[in-house]
Amino acid sequence: MTHYIALIHKEPDSGYGISFPDVPGVTTIADTLDEALREAGIALGFAFEDWQGEKPEPRTLDALRRDPDFRSWSEDAVVAAVTPAKDMAHAA
């Protein structure tokens, strides 16, 4: 099963922001870390439903760690592997 690496950031007095280094522009926010992990899969599922062309190829965590931008972005983040939700009609 294909998964994408997600970065989850939390600032004081804000929700958990989720982004994907290999899927630029796909982001979401949640109130708790558990919700963030669930919402991350839903966000990817929705993005890929209407994706034009080939879906981005996810890099491995080892490959991402060799990317200086990823190391900077992930410095204060929770790093998680997320699988896109398949059935968006039942995911929300």
C-alpha atoms as one frame of an Amber mdcrd trajectory, in Angstrom:
protein
   0.000   0.000   0.000   1.378   3.411  -0.973   1.976   5.890   1.795   3.209
   9.471   1.852   5.240  11.164   4.545   3.285  13.851   6.382   4.665  16.634
   8.550   2.461  17.680  11.443   3.220  21.006  13.117   1.627  22.473  16.225
   1.988  26.047  17.356   0.697  27.282  20.726  -2.963  28.297  20.532  -3.507
  26.710  17.107  -4.511  23.413  15.565  -2.275  20.741  14.125  -1.242  21.669
  10.581  -0.512  18.799   8.206   1.485  19.011   4.970   3.113  16.554   2.586
   6.611  17.192   1.192   5.885  15.067  -1.909   2.407  16.516  -2.551   2.831
  20.309  -2.498  -0.315  22.311  -1.887  -2.178  19.562  -0.038  -2.660  20.641
   3.566  -5.211  20.255   6.321  -5.686  21.176   9.969  -7.120  19.357  12.977
  -7.729  19.969  16.679  -5.890  16.886  18.010  -2.997  14.727  16.883  -5.318
  11.731  16.400  -7.619  13.824  14.217  -4.589  15.144  12.324  -3.533  11.630
  11.363  -7.061  10.782  10.203  -7.510  14.067   8.338  -4.162  13.600   6.595
  -5.406  10.431   4.852  -8.680  12.113   3.932  -6.885  15.168   2.512  -4.714
  12.952   0.315  -7.729  10.916  -0.803  -9.637  14.025  -1.852  -6.592  15.478
  -3.626  -6.000  12.295  -5.600  -9.669  11.906  -6.649  -9.313  14.815  -9.069
  -5.557  14.610  -9.680  -4.600  15.443 -13.252  -1.823  13.264 -14.634   0.332
  10.881 -12.659   0.197  11.050  -8.882   3.416  12.229  -7.277   5.815   9.425
  -6.451   6.329   9.279  -2.689   9.913   9.279  -1.485  11.091   7.049   1.316
  11.854   8.580   4.681  15.545   7.883   4.058  15.405   9.783   0.755  13.564
  12.674   2.368  16.139  12.886   5.157  18.814  13.518   2.523  16.825  16.585
   1.360  18.014  19.710   3.229  14.582  21.353   2.838  12.878  18.346   4.438
  15.323  18.374   7.345  14.503  22.032   7.939  10.714  21.580   7.581  10.646
  18.505   9.818  12.788  19.919  12.606   9.861  20.563  14.990   7.313  18.277
  13.333   5.736  14.936  13.986   6.661  12.805  10.979   4.069  10.197   9.979
   3.455   7.784   7.123  -0.058   8.321   5.738  -2.057   6.217   3.294  -4.594
   8.127   1.163  -8.199   7.327   2.111  -9.868   5.299  -0.656 -13.630   5.727
  -0.219 -14.139   9.452   0.227 -17.939   9.116   0.509 -17.458   7.309   3.843
 -14.236   8.941   5.074 -15.606  12.233   6.367
